[in-house]
Amino acid sequence: MEQQAQAVQRRACDVLVIGGGPAGATVAPLLAEKGYRVVLLEKARHPRFHIGESLLPANMALFERLGVADEVRAIGMEKWGAEFVSPHHEMSQTYHFGEAWDKSMPYAYQVKRDEFDTILIRNAARKGVEVIEGCQARAVEFLPDASISLRARHDDGNETEWQARFVVDASGRDTFLANRFQIKHRNPKHNSSAVYGHFAGARRNPGQAAGNITIFWFEHGWFWFIPMQNDVTSIGMVTWPYYMKTKGQRSLQQFLMDGIASCPGLAARLQDARLINEVEATGNFSYVSDRNHGPNYLLLGDAYAFIDPVFSSGVLLAMNSGFIGADAVDACLRDPARAPAALKRFDRLMKHGPKHFSWFIYRVTNPIMRDFFMGPKNVFRVKEALLSVLAGDIFGKTPIWRSIWAFKGLYYAANLFQPRRAFMGWKRRRFNIRKVDEAFLYNA
């Protein structure tokens, strides 16, 4: 005799947030503080492992506004700059955030994401958000009365059907709504995969530079080197899918170690290091959705789009989307007449960050762009402006944009003066970003 199915519990709230990462754990308390009944559903239970440990100076003001600055400081490794190492240049190049256009944001943090994300989601609960962990959104229906019905399954098998006035998708790379709307697409301008793990015993830079992130270019992409507290260093190989296909029967761990061995600068820093967790991989790293909002829903952070982690922009874009998302939801619920203008502003700001980071990301492995990064000049204040982008200072009033245009003009001029090199770089990139079968990626 079959066991009778458990009854589905039915509950209601004003705003239902899907996902408890940086985007969801930012938007939820901001809306709770505005007086809304907010429920946050998180499929995992914190703390849980996550990649993306490098933060930007522009994050610091957001921590203050959320009231978590002291907690983040306690777990953070200070990051005063970003170092770039190229196999085609004799010297490395370090960018110090204190030399950016706005000198008031001289450092950021490197954090273990299990600790950092736990701080954010616990802060949401303290601020009045009903946080439900171990609960995964399964199905959603947008009803004729403009409300939303969403069914979620708890990890004990029970289900709850939520009735909400507004839903915020902050599900990260799960892209809950984008998948259901079938609006998520591979980014045709970029294509990368990543293999990563944590190491102990890695050799760090001396003094204040010990916490700096280092980017190592190698033949098939680039590596990140992110120092964190307690002698933990995150190492990731971001590479083109064609190179991932050469993995063959090797384990992910062996594939990563072989990649490290092919990058002498990184191999030297890891000579005495040991792996302390299981190596993981992520494919289809770059994607975008056709839209980021509707009359009663928003897509925040990675649930909307992701490009590439080279400039550590993921957490900043996620948290910033939480702030602008809270303003948009509040306008839609409090004064429906303002909704079209509020959603239009939200859309513009959501596209602003990826647009400006992506111009550099698409070109960062180009030989001519690599020359610019390895030998920066401050003519027209372009170095200060570039540092502001690296610091994430792209949403405020810092007047960097004329200098950024000047930087782009200098880059295009360099391509005109080196046409053969420019053409070969373009041709190589076209080869690199072509789509390949990624089923092999998860065969560890």
Secondary structure, DSSP 8 states (H G I E B T S, - for coil): --------EEEEEEEEEE--STTHHHHHHHHHHTT--EEEEESS-SS---S--B--TTHHHHHHHHT-HHHHHHH-EEE-EEEEE-TTSSS-EEEEGGGSSSTT---EEE--HHHHHHHHHHHHHHTT-EEEESEEEEEEEE-TTS-EEEEEEETTS-EEEEEEEEEEE--GGG-HHHHHHT-EEE-TT---EEEEEEEES----SGGGGG-EEEEEETTEEEEEEEETTTEEEEEEEE-HHHHGGGTTS-HHHHHHHHHHT-HHHHHHTTT-EE-S--EEE----EEES-SEETTEEE-GGGTEE--STT--HHHHHHHHHHHHHHHHHHHHH-GGGHHHHHHHHHHHHHHHHHHHHHHHTTTTSHHHHHHHHS---GGGHHHHHHHHHTT--SSS---HHHHHHHHHHHHHHHHHSHHHHHHHHHHHHHHT-----GGGG--
